[in-house]
Structures are given as structure tokens and as C-alpha cells.
Amino acid sequence: MKANPRIIYQIMVQTRISITTGCSFVLHHAAMCAIRYAACRRQFATIKGSSQERQLLDYQLHMDTLGKNLSMAIVMQLVVGDLATMEAQSSKEVENGSFKLLDILHHFSSGTKALFTELCYVGVDELRQACGGAGWLLSSGIADWWGEQGPFPTFEGVNVIMYQQSSRMLLKQAAKVAQ
């Protein structure tokens, strides 16, 4: 019995979904740690008539860094949930000999893998910096996560290639619509 070589794409899709799932959770955990730190840390007594220092959460630019990364982690988790659902459906179709959804999922998972690994690596670094010197402490967890996320943009395909695969599919779909 000879297997269809396209089944290898199913394995690649599953691996990419696993990578993107991990990235979404790492970014979420790093955001939660940085937000807790910002809620506890006080710095600079800048409120007139008060000697009490302000929480880091009171600074808008700091809150922007924390908020955008937390919201990105939540969106990533929602997308990963949809990807996992599509992958389960694709697995059933592949068992029945249909590869239509797998072809779409291959390109979609390529793009999300590239985007999510990049967003996670940059986001965890921003969150580490938002914690100041405490962000480098191993006890914060953020420094470890940042170091661990470094290779992910190259695992299971370099991000540049992943972006190309996704964009090629989008261009093909746009050409079909234009006809």
C-alpha cells in the first residue's frame, strides 16, 4: 500500500498549530506576569499634593505595552482554537481521501505560524523590558520565555518562506475572484 505524500502536509499543519498554540500561551503568561508587576510596582511621586508614588499601570505608555500584548495573546488563542477545529475537520477529510481543506489549512497555518512566532518573540521582549530589571530575573519567568521563543521563527520553516506560502495562496484566491 502506497500512502499519499500530501499526508505529510497534515503533519506539518499539526506541528505549526502546536507551535502557534504554545506562542499564544507564552505571550499570555508573560503579559499576566508583567501586568501583576505593574500593579505592584510604584515609581515616582508625580501627583500634586501627594507623596505617594504612582503605580506603573497609571502610566499610559506602560499600559499601552501591556494592553496590546495581552489583547494580542487573547486574539491568538481565539485564532488557534479555530485552526485546531479546522485541522480536526481536515484530518477527517484526509481519512476519506479529500485534501481540499488540507491545502487551504497548509497555507493558513504557514501564515499564522510566521506571524504568531514573530509577535510572541517581540511581545515577550517588550513585556520583559516593561518590568525593568526585574524582567531579567529568572524568578519572573519572562527572561526564560523570551530566550525559549528565539528559535521559533525558524522552526518548521523560516518565517520569510511561511509568509511567501501564505501570500501565494492569497494571490491565487484574488486572481480567481478577479476572473
C-alpha positions as CSV (number, residue, x, y, z in Angstrom):
1,M,0.0,0.0,0.0
2,K,1.4,3.4,-1.0
3,A,0.5,6.4,1.1
4,N,-0.4,9.8,-0.4
5,P,2.6,12.2,0.1
6,R,0.2,15.0,0.9
7,I,-0.4,13.4,4.2
8,I,3.0,14.9,5.2
9,Y,1.3,18.3,5.0
10,Q,-1.2,17.2,7.6
11,I,1.8,16.5,10.0
12,M,3.3,19.9,9.1
13,V,0.0,21.6,9.8
14,Q,-0.4,19.9,13.2
15,T,3.2,20.9,14.1
16,R,2.5,24.6,13.1
17,I,-0.7,24.6,15.1
18,S,1.2,23.3,18.1
19,I,3.8,26.0,17.7
20,T,1.2,28.8,17.4
21,T,-0.7,27.4,20.4
22,G,2.5,27.5,22.5
23,C,3.2,31.0,21.4
24,S,-0.2,32.2,22.3
25,F,0.1,30.8,25.8
26,V,3.6,32.1,26.4
27,L,2.6,35.6,25.4
28,H,-0.4,35.4,27.6
29,H,1.6,34.2,30.6
30,A,4.3,36.9,30.1
31,A,1.6,39.6,29.8
32,M,0.0,38.4,33.1
33,C,3.3,38.5,34.9
34,A,4.1,42.0,33.5
35,I,0.7,43.3,34.5
36,R,1.0,41.9,38.0
37,Y,4.4,43.5,38.3
38,A,3.0,46.9,37.0
39,A,0.1,46.7,39.5
40,C,2.5,46.2,42.5
41,R,5.4,48.4,41.4
42,R,5.3,52.1,42.3
43,Q,7.6,54.7,40.9
44,F,7.9,58.5,41.0
45,A,5.7,60.7,43.2
46,T,4.3,62.9,40.4
47,I,0.8,63.5,41.7
48,K,0.5,67.1,43.1
49,G,-0.2,67.2,46.8
50,S,0.7,63.6,47.4
51,S,3.9,61.9,48.4
52,Q,2.7,58.5,47.3
53,E,4.3,57.1,44.2
54,R,2.3,56.1,41.2
55,Q,1.7,52.5,40.0
56,L,3.2,51.7,36.7
57,L,-0.3,50.9,35.5
58,D,-1.0,54.6,35.9
59,Y,1.4,55.5,33.0
60,Q,-0.4,55.4,29.7
61,L,2.6,54.3,27.6
62,H,3.2,51.5,30.0
63,M,-0.4,50.4,29.9
64,D,-0.3,50.5,26.1
65,T,2.6,48.0,26.0
66,L,0.8,45.7,28.5
67,G,-2.6,46.0,26.9
68,K,-1.6,45.4,23.3
69,N,0.3,42.3,24.2
70,L,-2.4,40.9,26.4
71,S,-5.0,41.5,23.7
72,M,-2.8,40.0,21.1
73,A,-2.4,36.9,23.2
74,I,-6.2,36.6,23.5
75,V,-6.7,37.0,19.8
76,M,-4.0,34.5,19.1
77,Q,-5.7,32.0,21.3
78,L,-9.0,32.5,19.5
79,V,-7.4,32.0,16.1
80,V,-5.6,28.9,17.3
81,G,-8.9,27.5,18.5
82,D,-10.3,27.9,15.1
83,L,-7.2,26.5,13.5
84,A,-7.5,23.4,15.7
85,T,-11.1,22.9,14.7
86,M,-10.2,23.2,11.0
87,E,-7.4,20.8,11.5
88,A,-9.7,18.2,13.1
89,Q,-12.1,18.5,10.2
90,S,-9.2,18.3,7.7
91,S,-8.0,15.1,9.4
92,K,-11.4,13.5,8.9
93,E,-11.4,14.6,5.3
94,V,-7.9,13.2,4.7
95,E,-9.0,9.8,6.0
96,N,-11.8,9.9,3.4
97,G,-9.3,10.9,0.6
98,S,-10.2,14.6,0.3
99,F,-7.3,17.1,0.6
100,K,-9.2,20.3,-0.3
101,L,-9.3,21.7,3.3
102,L,-5.7,20.5,3.9
103,D,-4.4,22.6,1.0
104,I,-6.1,25.7,2.5
105,L,-5.1,24.9,6.0
106,H,-1.4,24.3,4.9
107,H,-1.2,27.9,3.7
108,F,-3.2,29.4,6.5
109,S,-1.1,27.6,9.2
110,S,2.0,28.8,7.4
111,G,1.0,32.5,7.7
112,T,-0.2,32.2,11.3
113,K,2.9,30.3,12.4
114,A,5.1,33.1,10.9
115,L,3.0,35.9,12.3
116,F,2.4,34.4,15.8
117,T,6.0,33.4,16.4
118,E,7.2,36.9,15.5
119,L,4.5,38.6,17.6
120,C,5.3,36.4,20.5
121,Y,9.0,36.9,20.4
122,V,8.7,40.7,20.1
123,G,5.9,40.8,22.6
124,V,7.6,38.8,25.3
125,D,10.7,41.1,24.9
126,E,8.5,44.2,25.2
127,L,6.9,42.8,28.4
128,R,10.4,41.8,29.8
129,Q,11.5,45.4,29.2
130,A,8.3,46.7,30.8
131,C,9.4,45.0,34.0
132,G,12.7,46.8,34.1
133,G,15.5,45.0,35.8
134,A,13.0,42.6,37.3
135,G,12.2,41.3,33.8
136,W,15.7,39.8,33.7
137,L,15.2,37.8,36.9
138,L,14.7,34.1,36.4
139,S,12.0,34.2,39.1
140,S,9.9,36.4,36.8
141,G,9.8,33.6,34.2
142,I,9.8,36.2,31.4
143,A,13.5,36.1,30.7
144,D,13.3,32.3,30.2
145,W,10.3,32.5,27.9
146,W,12.0,35.2,25.8
147,G,15.1,33.0,25.4
148,E,13.0,30.0,24.5
149,Q,11.0,31.9,21.9
150,G,14.0,32.9,19.9
151,P,14.3,29.8,17.7
152,F,10.6,29.6,16.9
153,P,10.6,31.9,13.9
154,T,12.9,29.4,12.2
155,F,11.3,26.1,13.5
156,E,9.1,24.3,10.9
157,G,10.1,26.8,8.2
158,V,11.7,30.2,8.2
159,N,9.1,32.9,8.6
160,V,10.0,34.6,5.3
161,I,9.2,31.3,3.5
162,M,6.0,30.9,5.5
163,Y,4.8,34.4,4.6
164,Q,5.6,33.6,0.9
165,Q,3.5,30.4,1.0
166,S,0.5,32.3,2.6
167,S,0.8,35.2,0.2
168,R,1.0,33.0,-2.8
169,M,-2.3,31.3,-1.8
170,L,-3.9,34.7,-1.2
171,L,-2.8,35.9,-4.6
172,K,-4.2,32.8,-6.3
173,Q,-7.5,33.3,-4.5
174,A,-7.6,37.0,-5.5
175,A,-6.9,36.1,-9.1
176,K,-9.9,33.6,-9.0
177,V,-12.2,36.3,-7.6
178,A,-11.0,38.8,-10.3
179,Q,-11.9,36.4,-13.1
